[in-house]
Amino acid sequence: MKHKALTLVELVIVFAIIGILAAVILVSLSAGKQRAMDQSALESISSVRTEVYRCLLRNYMGDARFSVINPGEPICVLTTEPDTAVPGFGVWPDFFEYGYKTYEAGDRGFCAPGSNLTNPPDDCVDYEDGSCGGERSTARFCYRLSSDTSDTKEIWCTEQGCGHTGF
């Protein structure tokens, strides 16, 4: 019984097919990883909604607001001393690890209170009670993030919940 060996052309075709299959699998894995990172960013930034709401409910004292949205920074700070954390509140989660940021340089991640969950809200720069970031008298708020890799991916949270677009 005589065995026929593969020719060079047949061997090249086999390697080409294996290479194409490997490329398809790698692209699928990469897309799945990005979807998982987007979902993790949404869950991470959503997890602080209750703390932001509680912070603004402290309005009976008129002394608290939520802070600039930076990982590791306190969520709730004194209005009279913005660098002083209010005891009993956590810190902003690290959304950078998921590929998200507050908007452009100088933007603090605030948006107009009362924004809806279906359309991305307009951003505003500095916290101003009632018009940018939050409203202590009603405990309404809005904060937002954008993706480092895509202009169409955004996450925003209000007292009603969190919305997203682009994923």
Helices and strands as residue ranges (DSSP letters): H 8-46, H 49-57, G 58-60, E 64-66, E 76-78, G 96-98, E 100-101, E 110-111, E 123-124, E 134-135, E 140-147, E 154-158, E 161-165
